[in-house]
């Protein structure tokens, strides 16, 4: 079982930040803003899917997973709150979140169905966030020119996403979810996630008047497809999820632990607990 620490990030997100907060890089700013817009609804969906599935497990399995689930919920609730504060600034800048309404409408179709469907979606999306997290932890220079408190936010979030990437997957196995359903939902999540991310990034760029600039797409090509780029680096981890013997722990890099150990001044444990609930 994974011991998950719930941490309070010690940065001030009340103060506004610049529209081009990511070092003046229009593509990076729009891309990270798009990701952030998806988090409050997404994190709540993850929390609900984990809670709903745990409730269906036999008592001994509920006990086995209880502490890790509390830690997972605590971390995700903290992410939801922090990105809610970040997104409030984006809204004041005039950016419109078009991702969340689409996701809500799409996921309403799961109401009343086997909770393992929602958990399979959660496990698939957690794999996506873990791939992104490990990429960012390995390439922190992407945010080198970003406002320091915002770089801290993204690195902290990435470290915790990598840290709890096993939780939903392990619960899905404990609930006897099928491998075929897990693969099927992963393919669907791939299409939905990348489609929504692309549409929201383009919407953000259009609003900022940066969509048709050559410099925007040079940056996008470098971040996504260049040497060490996000997509180029994650072909193998994406394919790995489709294997029957896959487990998230197989893709352990140690980068999250290293970042958390080196940056303890940026956060504090909630109530000193190793698995607090928020």
C-alpha positions, 0 to 999 in steps of 0.5 A, a space after each residue: 500500500 502507498 502512504 500518501 501525505 496530504 500537503 498544504 502548498 505554501 504559496 499565495 494564489 490570491 495575487 493576480 498573475 500575468 496573462 503570459 505567466 509562463 515566461 511569455 511563451 504563448 503556447 505553454 501558457 495556453 496549454 497549462 491553462 487548459 489543463 488547469 481548467 479541467 482539474 476542479 471537475 476532474 478531481 471531484 469526479 476521481 474522488 467520487 469514483 473512488 468513494 463509490 467503488 470502495 463502498 462496494 468492496 467487502 469489508 476486509 478490502 475496504 479496511 485494506 485500502 482505507 488509509 490510501 483512499 483517504 490520502 488520495 482524496 485529501 491530495 485530490 481535494 487540495 489540487 481541486 482547491 488550488 486550481 480553483 483559485 488559479 482558474 478564478 484568475 483565468 476567468 477574470 482574464 476573460 478566458 472561458 472554460 469550455 472543457 468542463 461543460 462538455 465533460 459534465 454532459 458526457 459523464 452524466 451518461 454513467 449515472 446509475 451504471 456499474 461504478 467500475 466504469 467511472 473508476 476505469 475512467 479515473 484509472 485511465 486519466 490518472 495514467 495520463 496525468 502521471 505520464 504528464 507529471 513524470 515528463 514535467 518532473 524530468 523536464 522542469 526547464 519548460 517552466 524555468 521562465 514561469 512565475 516562481 509560485 506558479 512553477 511551484 504549483 505545477 511541480 508540486 501537483 505533478 509530484 503528487 500525481 506521480 505519487 498516487 498513480 497506483 490508487 485508482 488502478 489498484 481499486 479497480 483490480 480489487 473490485 474485479 474490473 475486467 482488463 478488456 473494459 480497462 483497455 476500452 475506457 483507456 482508448 476512449 479517454 485518450 480520444 476525449 482527453 486529447 480532443 478536449 485539451 486541444 480544443 481548450 488550448 486553441 480557444 485560449 490562444 484565440 482569445 489571446 490573439 496568439 493562435 496564428 503566430 509562427 512563434 506560438 506553433 514553434 513552441 508547441 512543436 518543441 514542447 509536444 514533439 521535439 526531443 524530450 517533448 511530451 508526446 514523443 516521450 510518452 509513446 511507450 508509457 501509453 502503450 504499456 497501459 494496454 498490456 494485461 500485466 501492466 501496473 503503474 508502479 512499473 513506471 516508477 522514476 523516483 523523480 517525484 520523491 526527489 522533488 518532494 524531498 528537495 522542496 520541503 519548504 514549499 509545503 507542509 503536511 496537513 495536521 502532520 498526518 500521513 493520510 489526512 482527509 480534506 
